[in-house]
Amino acid sequence: MMNWLKTWWTYDPETEKASADNPVTPLSDSQRRGTGPLLTLAFGWGFLVTGLITGGILGSGLVFWPDVVVASFAGNFANFVIGAVVGYIGFRTACNSGLLYKLVYGRIGSYIPVLIIALLLIGWQGIVVGAFGTAWAGFPDSPDYNPVVFYSVAIFGGILFTWTTYFGVKGLEYVSIPAVAVLVIVGLYAGWLNVDKAGGWSGFLNMSALVVADNENPLTMLRAVNAVIGSWIVGAIVMAEYTRFARKAWVAIAIPFIVLIIAQWFLQVVGALGGVVSGTFDFTTYLRAEGAFIMYTGIVGMSLALWTTGDANLYLPVIQTSSVFKRPQHAMTVICGVLGTIVGLNIYQYFFTWIELLASIVPPLIGPVIVHYYIVLRRRFNAGMLDDLPVWNPAAIIAYVVGAGAAVMNMNNIVFSADATVPALLGLIVSMVTYLAVYYLAVAAGLHPDQAQHPSIEAPGN
């Protein structure tokens, strides 16, 4: 048994490199995947239940037309732009996010962004585990809530997500196809049902205005946009995890478009409709009153959506931690899956607080990567650069701290009002500008912060 565990835990770079997911080096041409499977995976990844939750928040805080629709589109479009910029880097370099962070932050410096994203995604995984239990057991404040069912189903969900992700990107593809088909049907029915219950479109719009008028803390437009950005900004900045598999540039751009402009926008609208009429984004709650067949179809649809959500959220930290910490992918899958399941039994109710935190501290992580690739390297990447990295790149660390600090201050109305700016975007822009300033000041001083120090090496861009 001990020998098996030792073998299971032992890192073999050649085995990991030869796997379909290859977390340790840029992908070879043979490891890239066809257009059909990737776009199908994008639909499955995009149909995450977070869209429904965010839509419910928007529906209770903003008038549906045009405010909810505009805020949802604006936030998703911002995430699409970021996702496309990052996704193109993944396509051109064939690198996952962990390798890109190594390239820019350094061998040890990359621990900072990878650990931050891994911890946040494990927390996000916990929210999904809790939602999986709630779909079957009901909400804790509902009269038919059953805690035994909740904990049993939540733990089962955590194990299910871990088992599927254990098989890597192939496992995600197998789950995404049926999940998308069922969720689209259920989502369209749920949207129609809410409008019909409100007495038609005009009745629904009147109801939306009344809901917002009764809300003691309605959302401002910018806070709503920031909530949408926060709900998917992590996915946008790790878009390279999926676009690195693309064989064509348009596929790398189509992936974030499908995920954000099509799938997430659709789910946020459905969630907002439910939030206005039925008082909840969770269609399993109000579909329970539509008869056994509709009820269980809704529960199955929600469960499939949560399954794709759980798989995607678990896959991302697994690949990054495996590439940076030099541990087998299957081992990191089990570790992250267990942690997410444990966390999920307690934090589901803190969703909105969680996405506001994500919106503040995550976007600045990718800022140095974007400007380093497009401006410093001028898109001239080769895999050999990954063999000549410094221990850490001070310019990247400083840029992240300054950018995250600016976003957090903005969220708390320090210097700039959160009602006048979008903290998530402010933090990203500040980190990008700071990185360029610090990097070129270092170069002017004769230092090469992104390179292991060899006298013969000239910094890119000189």
N, C-alpha and C positions, 0 to 999 in steps of 0.2 A: 504493500500500500504506500509506504513512504517513498519507495523508488518511483512509483507511478506519479505521486504528487510532485516529486522533484523534477521528473521529466515534463510534467504538465506545466510547471512553473518556469522551467528553464527557457531562456530566450535563445532561439536559433535564427539568426538573421537571414540565412538562406531559405529556411522554411517560410518565414514571414514574407520575404521578398517574392517567393514563388506563388503565394496565395492569391486568390482572386482580388482581395482587397489591398494587398501590399501596403501596409502602413508605414514602411521604413524607408522606401526610396521612391523617386518619381516612377510612375507607371511606365511599363514598356508598351509599345504599340499593340501587342497581342493582348494586353490586359485591359485595354479600352473596350467599351461595350457598344452594342448597336443602338441606333436611334430609337427604335420602338421600345425596348426595355427601359431606356433612360427616361423617355417622356412619360411612360406609364408610371414609373417610379416617382416622377415629379408630381403627377396628379395625386398619387397616394400620399406623398410627403406633404403636399399642400393642403390636403383635406384633414388637417389636424383640428381637434376639438377646440383648440385655443381660439380659432376664429369665431366659433359660436359664443364662447365666454366673452370675448372682447366685444362682439356685437351686442350681447345682452347689456354690457356696461354702457355702450354708446346709446342704446335705445332708451335707457332710463335717464340719461343725462342730457340728451340733445333731441330736438325735434327731428323726426325721421327725414322729412324732405324740406329743404335740400341738405340740412346740416349733417345728418348721419352718413348719407351717401357721399358727400363731399369729404368729410373727415376720414372716412374709411378709404376712399380712393387716394387721397393725398398721402396718408400714412403708408399705404401699400405701395404707392408709386415711389416714395422715398426709399423704402426698403428694396424695391425692385432695382432702382438705380445702383444702390450700394451692392446688392447681390449680383448684378450684371458686371460691375467693375471688378468685384472680387472673383466672380465665377470665371471671367475671362483669364484672370491670372492663373486660376487652377487649370483651365484648359491648356494654356500655353506652356505651363511648366510641368503639368502632370503631377503636381505636388498636392498633398492634403494640407490642411491648415497647420498641423503640427510642424511639418517641414517648412512651410512658409514662415512661421513664427521663429523657427530656428535660424532661417536665412537672415532675418532682420533683427531679432532680439539677441541672437547668440545661442551657444549650446546650453548654457545654464540659464541665461536670461529668458529663454523661451518657456521655462517652467512657470513664469508669472502669468502670461496670457493663457497657457494651457490649463493651469490649475484653476484660475478664475472661471474660465468657461466650463471646465469639467464640473466644478462645484455647483455652478449655477444650473447647468443642464441636469445634474443629478437632482437638484431641488425641483427643477421643472418636471423631471421624471416622476418625482414624488407626487406632484400635483396631479399628474395623469393617473398614477396608481390610485390616488384617492378618488378621482372622478370615476374610474372604472368601478370601484366599489359602490359609489353613490348611484350610478346608473341602475344598479340592480336592487340596492337597499333603500333608495330614497334619501332625501336630505335629512340631516340630524334633527331639524326642527319640525319635520313633518310627522303626522300622527302614526303613519305606517312604517316609520323608520325602524330597521332591525339591525342593531349593532353586530350581532353574530354574522349575519349575511354580509354586512359591509366589510368586516375584517377578513372573512373567508374569501370573498370575491376579490378584494384588493390584493391580498397576498397571492391568490391565484393569478391575478393580472400581472403582478410583478414577475412571477416565475415565467408566465407565458411570454412577456416581452423579452426577458433575458434569453429564453430558449430560442426564440425566433432570431434575435440579433446574433446569437452564437454562430449562425450560419452566414453572417456578413450580409453584403449587399444583395446576394441571391435570395436570402430569406425575406428581405424587405420587398423585393419584387413580387414574390409569391403572395404576400399579404395585400399589397396595394391594389391589385386588380379587382378582387371582389369587394373590397372596402369602398372603393370609389363608386362602383355601380350601385351598391345598396344606399350609400350616403346621398348620392345625387337624387335618387328617387324619394327617399325619406325627407330630404331637405326641401325639395319642391313641394311635396305634400304638406309639410309643416308650414311653409310660407303661405300656401293657398289657404290652409285651415285658419290661420290667424287673421288674415284679411277678411275671410268669410265671417268669422266670429265677430269681427268689428263692424259688420254691416256694409262691407264693400270698401273701396279705396278711400272715398271721402270720409267715411266713418272712422277708418283707421287713422287718417291724418289728424282728425279731430281728437281721437283718443291719444295720439302721440303728444299733441300739444298739452293736453290735460295732465299726462304723466309727468312731463317736464315741469309744468307749473306747480305740481304737488311735491316735487323733489326739493328738499331743503338745500342740497348741494349739487346743483346742475353743473355739467361740465362746460368749460370754455372750449372754443374750437381748437385752440392750440393744445390744451391739455388732452383733448380727445385724439388729436393727431399723434401726440406723444405716446398715448396709450396704445394706439395701433402700431406705431413704430416699435414700441417696447415689446409687444406681443410676438414679434417675428424678427427682431433685429439680430438675435443670436443666429437664427437660420440664415439671414442675409450675409453675415460676416464669415460663416463657415460654409458658404456655397461651394467652395472649392472641393469639399468632401465628395460632391456628386459630379460637378462639372469636369473634374479631372478625368472622368471616364469617357467624356465626349470625344468623338472622332472629328467633329466639325464645329466650327466656331458658332454657327447659328444655333446648334443644339445647346451649347453652353449658355447662350442668351435666352433661349426658349425655356430652359429649366426654371430660372427665377421668374420669368413672365407667367408661366403656367401656375407656379406655386403661389405667387402673390397677386397678380392682376386678375387671374381667373378664380382659383380655388379659394384663397383667403377672403377675397372680396365677396364672393358668393356666400360663404359661411357667415361672415359678419353681418350681411343683410338678413340672412335667415335668423341669426341670433337676435338681431335688433327687433325683428317682427315679433318673435316670441317674447322678448323682454317687454314690449309695449302692451301686447294684448293679454298674454298669459302670465306675465310677471316673472318669467324665467327664460334664460337662453336655452335651457336643457329641454329639448323636445320630448324626452322620455317622460317628463313630469306631466305635460298636458295631453300627450298621446295615450296615457293610461286610461283616460276617460272615454276613449274612442273604441272600446271593445278589445277583446283579448288579442285578435290577430294584429290590429294596428299597434297595440301596446308592445307586443313582443317584436314586431318588425322594427319599431322605433328603438327598442332596447338593443336589438342586434345591430342596427345601424350605428348607434352610439358606441357600442362595444367595438365594432370594426374600426370606427374612426379613432377611438382611443388606442386600439392595437397599433395602427399605423403611427400614431403620435408617440406611443411608448417606444416602438422600435427605432424611429428616427431620432428621438431624443437620446436614446441609449447608444446608438451607433456613433454619434458625433464625438462624445467624450472618449469612447473606447478607442477609436482610430487615433485621436490626438495623443492620449496618454500612452498608447502602445508605441507610437513613433518617437515620443520624447523620452519616456522612461525606460525604453528597451525591454518591454515585457511582452509576452505572447498576447495576441489579440483575444484569444479565447479566455485567458486568465483575467484580462481587464474587463471583458464582458461580464463575467460573473461578479467581480468586485463592484463595478459600477451598478450592476443590476440589483445586487443585494442592498447596497446603500440606498438606492432610489426607492426600493420597496419599503425599507424601514422608515425613511423620511416621509413617504407618502401616506402613512397612517395618521399623520398629525398636521400637515400644512396646507391641505387643499383649500381651506377657507381664506387663505392669505394671497389669493391669486393676484388681485389688483395691486397690492403692495409689492408683490414680486415683480410684476412686469414694469412698474415704475423704477424699481431698483435696476433691472436689466437695462432699461432705456438710458439710465444715467452712466453706468460704469462699463458697459460692454462696447458700445461703438468706438470709443477712443482706442481700444486694443488694435483695431484693424487700420487705423489711420497711418501709422508708420509703414505698414506693409504696402498700402496703396501707393504712397508717394515714393517709397524706395523702389518699387518695381517700375512704375511709370516714369518717374523723373530721374532718380539717381541711376538706376540701371538702364533706363531708356529701353525697357523691355528686352534687354540683351541678357537673357538668363541661360546658364548651362548647368547641368547637374553637378559638375565639378566644384561649383561654388559651395556646395553643401559639405565638401570635404575640407574646407579651409575657413572655418568660422571661429570668431573670437569666443571667449568664455561668455561674454555679455556685451551688448551694445548700449552704452550709457545714453546715447541720443534717443533710442526707442523707449527706454525705461522712463526717462525724463518726460518725453512727449506724452506717454500714457498717463503719468501721474498728473501732469498739468491739464490734459484734456478731461480726465475723469473728475478732477477737482473743479474745473469750470462747469461741468454738467451738474455735479452735485450742488454747487453753489447756486446755479441757475434754478434747479428744482426747489431750492429753499429760499428763492427770491433774494439772493445776495448778489449785489452789483446789478444783475439783470433780473427783471421780473419773469417768472415762468409763464405769465399770461401774454408776454410780448415776444417770446422766442420759443423755439423747440429745443429743450435741453439735450436730447439725444443727438441732434444734428450739430448743435453748438460744440458739444464735447468732441465729436468726430473732427470737425473743422479745426478746432484749437489744437488737437493732437497732430494733425497733418502739418499745420503751419509751424508748430513748435519743433517737430522732427526735422523739417527742412532747415530751420534756423540753426538748431543745435548741430546738426550733421555738417552743414557747410562751414560753420564756425570752427568745428573740429578739423575739417579738411584744410581750412586756411591756416590752422596752427600746425599743420604737418602730421595730423593724426588720421587714421583710417578706422573709425569706430565700428564699421561693419566687417572688418577683415582681421584675421589672425595676423599679428604683426611680423611681416617679413619685409626686409628692406627692398626686395625686388618687386614688390606688388604695388601697383598704382591703383588708387581708388577709382571705381567706375564713375564716369562722368567727368574725370579730369582731362 
